[in-house]
Amino acid sequence: MNQSDFIKVISPFKDRVFRLAKRLLVSTEEAEDATQEVLVKLWNNKNKLEAYSSVEALAMTMTKNYCLDQLKSKRATEMRIVHSNYTDRQPGLQQQTEDRDSWQWVEKIIEKLPEQQKLILQMRDIEQYEFEEIAKIMDMNETAVRVALSRARKALREELTKTHSYGIKSN
């Protein structure tokens, strides 16, 4: 596999690798480093890539594992897992403020979810992965992925409903 073939293979998903790394590591610089490390590892094993049915799933698994290792390492003691892929739609100022506040609540709630549910929620609802791909990346069966996603969404919905209805009497 030459350089142009390698670029054709990784181009469709390299941004997803970065976004997953950014989701896990928060810091743009750390996410760029993680992405570079994964791409270098893929390049070093470029002749073995054809043996994999999904190079993207391999890259996402490598990214997840690398980032989790970074979070566990001594030099990553100050990092936290939060979500920061929010993009602003430029509505009115009041709507922007409400959206930002709601998103901050969502981030806080997601932060409290178990690690597995956080990653599955990220991959399915934000990155738009199929259940089959998530199952490969997470080394789970599809049913377990669906159950974990359902539980994550339910916990998110319940906590958000509690937050938004605070101080309102229910009949």
C-alpha positions as CSV (number, residue, x, y, z in Angstrom):
1,M,0.0,0.0,0.0
2,N,1.5,3.3,-1.0
3,Q,0.9,6.8,0.5
4,S,-2.0,7.7,-1.8
5,D,-3.8,4.4,-1.2
6,F,-3.4,4.9,2.5
7,I,-4.8,8.4,2.3
8,K,-7.8,7.2,0.4
9,V,-8.5,4.6,3.0
10,I,-8.2,6.9,6.1
11,S,-9.6,10.1,4.6
12,P,-13.3,9.2,5.1
13,F,-12.9,8.7,8.9
14,K,-9.9,10.7,10.1
15,D,-12.2,13.5,11.3
16,R,-14.3,11.1,13.3
17,V,-11.1,9.8,14.9
18,F,-10.2,13.4,15.9
19,R,-13.8,14.1,17.2
20,L,-13.7,10.9,19.4
21,A,-10.3,11.8,20.7
22,K,-11.5,15.4,21.4
23,R,-14.6,14.0,23.2
24,L,-12.5,11.9,25.4
25,L,-9.5,14.1,26.0
26,V,-11.2,17.6,25.9
27,S,-8.0,19.3,24.9
28,T,-7.6,20.0,21.2
29,E,-3.9,19.6,21.4
30,E,-4.2,16.2,23.1
31,A,-6.8,15.1,20.6
32,E,-4.5,16.1,17.7
33,D,-1.7,14.1,19.3
34,A,-3.9,11.1,19.8
35,T,-5.1,11.3,16.2
36,Q,-1.6,11.5,15.0
37,E,-0.5,8.6,17.1
38,V,-3.3,6.4,15.7
39,L,-2.6,7.4,12.1
40,V,1.1,6.7,12.6
41,K,0.3,3.3,14.0
42,L,-2.0,2.6,11.0
43,W,0.7,3.8,8.6
44,N,3.3,1.5,10.3
45,N,0.8,-1.4,9.8
46,K,-0.4,-0.3,6.4
47,N,0.3,-3.7,4.8
48,K,-1.8,-5.5,7.4
49,L,-4.9,-3.2,7.0
50,E,-6.4,-5.2,4.1
51,A,-6.9,-8.1,6.6
52,Y,-9.5,-6.0,8.5
53,S,-13.1,-5.9,7.4
54,S,-13.4,-2.3,8.7
55,V,-10.3,-0.1,9.0
56,E,-12.5,2.6,10.4
57,A,-13.7,0.3,13.3
58,L,-10.0,-0.6,13.9
59,A,-9.0,3.1,13.9
60,M,-11.9,4.0,16.3
61,T,-11.0,1.2,18.6
62,M,-7.4,2.2,18.6
63,T,-8.4,5.8,19.3
64,K,-10.7,4.8,22.2
65,N,-8.0,2.7,23.7
66,Y,-5.2,5.3,23.3
67,C,-7.4,8.0,24.8
68,L,-8.4,5.9,27.7
69,D,-4.7,5.0,28.3
70,Q,-3.9,8.7,28.2
71,L,-6.6,9.4,30.8
72,K,-5.2,6.8,33.1
73,S,-1.6,7.8,32.7
74,K,0.1,10.1,35.2
75,R,0.5,13.0,32.7
76,A,-3.2,13.1,32.1
77,T,-4.3,13.5,35.7
78,E,-5.8,17.0,35.1
79,M,-8.0,15.9,32.2
80,R,-11.7,15.2,32.5
81,I,-14.1,13.5,30.2
82,V,-16.6,16.0,29.0
83,H,-18.5,16.7,25.8
84,S,-17.7,19.7,23.7
85,N,-18.9,19.1,20.2
86,Y,-21.6,21.7,20.4
87,T,-22.0,23.9,17.4
88,D,-24.0,27.2,17.5
89,R,-26.8,27.8,15.0
90,Q,-26.7,31.6,15.5
91,P,-30.3,32.1,16.7
92,G,-31.3,35.1,18.8
93,L,-29.3,36.0,21.9
94,Q,-32.0,34.7,24.3
95,Q,-32.2,31.4,22.4
96,Q,-28.4,31.1,22.3
97,T,-28.3,31.6,26.1
98,E,-31.1,29.0,26.7
99,D,-29.4,26.5,24.3
100,R,-26.0,27.0,25.9
101,D,-27.6,26.5,29.4
102,S,-29.4,23.4,28.2
103,W,-26.3,22.0,26.6
104,Q,-24.3,22.6,29.8
105,W,-26.9,20.6,31.7
106,V,-26.7,17.8,29.1
107,E,-22.9,17.8,29.4
108,K,-23.1,17.5,33.2
109,I,-25.6,14.7,32.9
110,I,-23.5,12.8,30.3
111,E,-20.5,13.3,32.5
112,K,-22.3,11.3,35.3
113,L,-23.1,8.4,33.0
114,P,-21.1,5.2,33.1
115,E,-18.1,5.3,30.7
116,Q,-19.6,2.7,28.4
117,Q,-22.9,4.6,28.0
118,K,-21.0,7.9,27.4
119,L,-19.1,6.3,24.5
120,I,-22.1,4.6,23.0
121,L,-24.2,7.8,23.2
122,Q,-21.3,9.8,21.6
123,M,-20.9,7.3,18.7
124,R,-24.6,6.7,18.0
125,D,-26.2,10.1,18.6
126,I,-23.3,12.5,17.7
127,E,-21.1,10.5,15.3
128,Q,-24.1,8.7,13.7
129,Y,-22.4,5.2,13.8
130,E,-24.5,2.2,13.0
131,F,-25.2,-0.3,15.8
132,E,-23.0,-2.9,14.1
133,E,-20.0,-0.5,14.0
134,I,-20.5,0.4,17.6
135,A,-20.7,-3.2,18.6
136,K,-17.4,-3.9,16.8
137,I,-15.6,-0.9,18.4
138,M,-16.9,-1.6,21.9
139,D,-16.5,-5.4,21.6
140,M,-20.1,-5.9,22.5
141,N,-23.1,-7.5,20.8
142,E,-25.6,-5.2,19.1
143,T,-28.4,-6.0,21.6
144,A,-26.1,-4.9,24.5
145,V,-25.3,-1.7,22.6
146,R,-29.0,-0.9,22.1
147,V,-29.8,-1.6,25.7
148,A,-26.9,0.6,26.9
149,L,-27.9,3.4,24.5
150,S,-31.5,3.2,25.7
151,R,-30.5,3.4,29.3
152,A,-28.2,6.3,28.6
153,R,-30.9,8.2,26.8
154,K,-33.5,7.4,29.5
155,A,-31.1,8.7,32.2
156,L,-30.4,11.8,30.2
157,R,-34.1,12.4,29.6
158,E,-35.1,11.9,33.2
159,E,-32.3,14.2,34.6
160,L,-33.0,16.9,32.0
161,T,-36.8,16.7,32.8
162,K,-36.0,17.1,36.5
163,T,-33.7,20.1,35.8
164,H,-36.2,21.9,33.5
165,S,-39.2,21.3,35.8
166,Y,-37.4,22.4,39.0
167,G,-39.7,24.6,41.0
168,I,-42.8,23.7,39.1
169,K,-45.6,22.1,41.0
170,S,-47.0,19.0,39.4
171,N,-50.7,18.2,39.8
